[in-house]
Amino acid sequence: MFPWFAMGHITPFLHLSNKLAEKGHKVTFLIPSNTQNKFNHLNHHPHLIQFIPLAVPQVDGLPLGAETMSDIPVHQAPVLAVAFDLTKDQVKIALENLKPNLIFFDFAYWLPPLAESLGVKCIFFSVCSAVSTSYILVPARKLYKGQHFSEHDLIEPPKGYPSGSSMKHLLFEAKDGVYFSSEFNGGISFFHRLTTSMTESQALCYRACTEMEGPFIDYFEKQYNKEILLTGPILPKPSHTPLEERWAKWLDGFKQESVVYCAFGSECVMEKDQFQELVLGLEQTGLPFLVRLKPPFGCETLEEALPEGFEERVKGRGVVHGDWIQQQQILSHASVGCFVSHCGFGSMWESLVSSCQIVLVPQAGDQHANAKFMTKELKVAMDVERREEDGWFTKESVCKAVKLVMDEGSEVGEQVRANHLKWKDFLLTEDLETSYINNFMIKLHDILK
């Protein structure tokens, strides 16, 4: 396993590793040296899954000790990519020593020829949905090296894309996608990094189900003319670690399904004015709420970012917290009734198997397509209304979206709850995951023949 150096990539690669280890396979996981400790608890089969630490080289512009996207602002991703590519020699030595049958990867576009020279088969494992990758990262976009997307190129879906009208992007969402075609430091763009990885791999692998994303998977398969392996949902097992006492005690003080939980993942840093609109919108709902967010740009602490008088007004019913939190346990607590999420791919699955109502405020990249899929295709969530040109949202629009799904007797709330329950029941169907994993294993063996 050799994922991009980001928590949202390392985590699903490790979930897949656990599934392979359950079947008795040995897995070696290449990971930045100081990051390994953050993932030891997720390694459920340490006798079969071995971490091999990689030294992340120091490069100009990368803060000392930074190893993953969680350590740097999002705009510094290209600098981390330079360091990531410089681990090539360490990866080569590991492959020469290990002589694996297969290597699962994503961002290392240089890996397939290296692996092929050593007799190792490469499988591209996408940590994003088929819905989102097939919107931008396909040959139908006809973006050649040296060319760049304009924002208007990405408003419309590519030719042949399923569900075209419902997935059409707003201007601010399309602007966000332009970043994919930018080249940095004379290097390769993220678009060509990923499309090259996919084109040169033996097969493509998705954490997906045909029942949910079938048309998008079929479209992607035709675009790349490659077999697509599906792992199924790979849902994290229920945690046996109890929720931290301070949160359990706080949540126990509220009635069932009344608390709004808001979190935007491990990397998201908001602008201060939008951060304030978000928390003011939650205050305006009148509901109890727990927010887990990083301090916004330009602020050292969350406290200095909060609106004047906010803490006093919400004392006893509202908490804004900046450190890591046990999201899985929070979402399963009986008092939590709504999840306000950025719709990152991991959070998307967590929200689908929870009993919470879902409100979406996508922040970047694949989150926009994920959110459209959840609101317009599956119809299991409500999105926050935003300004088309720049994505600005108000406290009123945050409050409105939450109230629409949380108010008793709300027709919209009942509809999304019913649809959500249908998909939750499907994803938790007995043997669904086992069936997908068994079929996945058969296809892996076929690739090795």
N, C-alpha and C positions, 0 to 999 in steps of 0.2 A: 504494500500500500504506500503510495506516494502522493498525498494530497497537497494542494496549495496551502500556504501557511496562514490559515484563517480558521477560527474556531468553528464557523459554520461549514467548513469543508472537512476539517479533521474529525468532527463529531460523527457525521454520517458515514465516513470511511471506517470509523471504529465500530459503529453499529453493524455495518456489513461484515467487518472482521469477526465480530461475535457470532454472527449467523454462520459464517464459514467454519469457525472453530467448533460450533455446536455439532457440525457434521464430521468433526474429527480432523479437519485440515489445519496444517500449520500456517500461521500468518506472521510475516515480518512487517513491521510498521515503521517507516522512516518519518522521524518527527524532530523538530527543533529541540536541542538538548534541554533547555530550561523550561520548555513547555510540557514535557512528558509528565511531570508531577501533577499537572492539572487534569490529566486524563487517566491516571492509574486506576481511579475508582470506577471508571467506565469499562475497564478491561475485565470482563467477566470470566475469561479463560486464560489467566497468566501463564499456565503451563503450555499453552498452544500459541498464544499471541505474544510475540517478542518485540519490544520497542528497540529500534536502533537510533541513537541520537545523532543528529546532524548539527555541525557547527555552522551557524548562519554568519557568513562573512560580513565584515564591516565595510560598508560602501558609503561614498559621499552622500550626505543628506539623510542617512538612516540613523536615528537616535541610538546612542550606545545601549546595548542590551536588548534592543527591539528585535523580536523574532516573528511575531504574527501581526495580522491586521488589527488585533485588539490593542496593540502597543502604540499604534500610530494613527494620525488622522487619515480619513479615507483618501484624500488627495495625494497622499504619499505612497499609495499602492504601487505606482511604477518603480519607485526606489526599492521597495521590498522585492519586486519582481526581478530587479537586477541581482540582488543578493540570492534570491531563490535559484536563478539560473546558474549562479556561480557554485552551487552545490553539486553540479554535474559530475565532477571527478569523484566526490564522495559517494554519489549514487552508483557510479560505474564500479567502484571498488566493492560496494555492497552486493551488487548483482553478480559480479565475478565470484565472490566468495559464497554467496547463497545458492546460486544457480536455480532460481525459482522457475516454476512452470509458467506463471502468469504474473503480470504486474498491473494493478489498477491505478490509474492516474487521472489528472485533469489538466492542470496548467502547463505541465512540462512538455511543450510542443517538440522539444529536441529529444524526447525519450524514445519514441518508436524506432528510429534508425539505430540508436544505441542498443536498445533491447534486442532488436532483430539480429545485430552482429553477434550477440551472445546467446542466440537461440531462445529468447524469452518472448512470449506473446503479450501484447499490450491491449488492455481494455480501458476505454475511456469511460469513467464513472461520473455522471453528471449529478451534482448536488443541488441542481435547480430543476424545476418542473419541466416537463416536455412542452407544456403550454408556453412558458416564457422563452426557452431556448429556441423553439421553432418559430418564434415571432421575429427574432433578430439574427440568430447565429446559423443561417442556412445559405446554401449556394444561390438560392433564388434572389437574395439581396444583391447579387452581382456587384460586390465590392471588391475591387482588385487592389493589390498592394500599392500603396501610395495614394489611394483614393480615400475620401472621408465622407461619412454620412452628413447630410444636412438634417436639421430638425424635421423638415417636411418629409424627408425620405421615410421616417419611422412612424409617421402618423397613421399611415395605412399599413395593414398587414402585408407580408410578401405574397406573391402570386400563388394561388392554390391553398392558402392557409385556411383551415376550417374556422367556422364561426366568425367570419371576417368582421361584420359590423359591430358585434358586441365586444370585440377585443380591440377595436380601433383606439389608438392612443390620443390623449389630449396633448396640447402643445408642450406643456411642462414635462409630461412623461416622455415625449419624444426627444426633447432637449437632453434629458438625462441619459438617453441611449446613445447620443452622439459621442459620448466619452469612449465607447467601445472601439471606435475607429481611430482614435487619436494615437499617434506614435510618440513615444517618449525616449529621450536621450539617444535618438537615432536608432532605437530598437523597434521591436515588433508591437503592433497594436494588440489590445486584448481580443478584438474580433479575430484577427489572423492567428493569434496564439491558440485560441480555442478551436477555430475551424480547422487549422492544421492538425491539431491533436486528434480531432475526430476523424478527419480524412485519412490519417495515416495509422489509425488503430485497427486492430483485427475486428473489433465489435464495439458497439455502444451499449452502455448499461444505464438504466434509469430506476430510481426508487419510485415506482409508479404502478398503477393498475389499469388494465385495458378498460375496465368498467367505468373508470372516471375520466381517463385521458386518451381513450382509444383513438379517436380521429387525429389527435395531435401526434401521437406515437407513429401512426401509419404515415402521416405526412413527413415526419422526420426521417423515417426509414426510407421512403422514396427519394428524399432529397440527398441522402448520403449513400444510398444503395448498399447499406450494411445491415446486418442482423442487429436487432435491438433486444437486449436481454432485460427482463423486468424482474426486480427483486420483490415486488409487492411493497406494501407500505413500510416495512421494517419499523414497527412501533417500539419505542423504548418500553422495557418491562416496568410494571408498577414498582416504584421505589419502596424499599423496606425501611429506608432512613426516615425517621419522623420529621415533620416540619419543625423548624427551629422554634423553641418555646415562645419567644417574644411575639412571633407572627401568629402562631397557633392561638395564643392567649388573646391577641388583639382581634383576630378574625372571629373567635368564638363569641365575642361580644355583640355580634350583629346577627340579624335574622337570616334565615336560609335564602340563598341566591340573591342577596341584596347588594353585595360588594362589587365594585368595578375594579378590576385589576388591569393596569396598563404597563406594557413593557415593549421596547423596540429593539431587543437583541443586544449582543455584546459589542457591536461596532458603532451603532448609530449615535451621532452627536448632532443635536438640533441647533438651529439659530435661536438666540435668546428670546426674540419676540414670538416665535412660533411655540417655543417651550412654554412661555407664559400663557399664550392663548389656549394651549392644551390643558394645562392644570386649572386655569380659570373656567374652562368649559366643563371640566369634571366637577369643580366646585358648584357650578351653576345647576348641575343635575339634582342637587340635594341628596344624592346617594353617598354612602361611605365609599372611599376609594383608597387604593394602594398603588402608587406609581413607582416603577423602577426604571430610572433613566440616568444616563451620564450627565454631568454638568454640561450646559450648552457652551458653544464657542464663546471664548472671551471671559469665561467664568472659571475660577479655581474650584469653587464649591457650589453645591445645589442651593444652599441657603442664600447666597448672594444673588442667585438667579430668580428666586421666587418673587412674585409681585408683592408690593408693599401691603402689609396687613394680612397677607394670605394665611400664614401659619396660625395666627390668632383666630381667624374666622373659621378655619376648618379643624381646629384642635379637637381631638377626640373622634373625628370621623374621617379625616384625610391624612395620609402619610406619603411623603415623597422621599424616596430612598435611592442612594447612588451606588451601593455595593451589590455584589452578586446575591442572588436570591434563589430559593429552590422553586423554580417555576412549576415544575411538574406537580409538586405537592400543593402549591398555592392553587393551581387550577382545579385540583381534585377536592379542595376543601368545600364543605357544604355551604358555607356562607358566600362563596364567590359565584356571582351570577352572570358576569359580563367580562370579556377579555377584549381590551382595546390593544390592537397589535399592528405592527408594521408589515405583517404578512411575509416575513422571511420564510423560506421553505420549511425549516424545522418547526417554527412556530405555527405554520399553516397546518401541519399534521397534528401538532399538540392541541390546537384549537378544535380540529375536527373530531378528535376522540374525547374531548371534554364535554361537559354538560352545559358549558357557558354559552350565552349569546355572544356573537362575534361582531366587533366593530373594527373597521380597517382604516389605517392611515399610512399607506405605503410611503417609504422614504427614498428609495433608490433602486436602480437596476431591475432585477427580475421581480421585485415586489409589486410593481405596477401591474404586470400581467397576471401574477398570482391573485392579486386582489380582484381583478376583473373576472377571473375564472370563478372565484368564490362567490362574488356578488351577482354576476350575470349568467354564468353557466350553471353552477351548482345551486345558486340562490340560497346560500346558507348564512350569509353575512350582510351587513350594512356598511357602506362606505361613508366617510365624512365628506361633505360637499366642499369643493375647492375651486379657486379661481383658475380658469383654463390656462392663462398665459404663464403663471409662475407657481401654481400649486398652493397658493396662500389659503389657509383655512382660519376661521374665526372661532372664538369661544362659543358663539351661538351655534355654529355648525357642528362642533363637537358635542355640545349638549343635546342638540336635536337628534343626532344619530344614536346616541346612547339611550335617550328617552324613547325613541321609536321602537327599540328592541326590548327595553326594560319595563315600560309602562304596562300595568295590568290592563288587559282588554285591547291592547294595540293589535290591529289586524296584521300589520307588517311584522310585528314581533312574533305573532303566532305562526305566520307563514314560514319565516326563516327558521323558527324553532322546529317546525315539522320537517322541513327539508334537511336540517342539520341532523335531527334524530335518525332520519332514514339512512344518511351516509355514515353516521357514527355506528349504527347497528351493522351496516355492511362491513365497515372496516374491522369491527370486533367480532365478525362471524368466526365461529370456531373452524379451525383448519384453513382459513383463507391464506394466512401468511405461510403456513407450512406447505400448502399446495404451490404457491409462487416460488418459494425457496427450493423446493424439490425440483421443479421444472427448470429453475435457474441453474441448479447443479448439473442437471442432465446436459444443458446447453454448454456449460463450461467444459465438461468432459468431451463433448463433440468438437469443440474448438481445438482441443489438445490432440485429437486423433491425427 
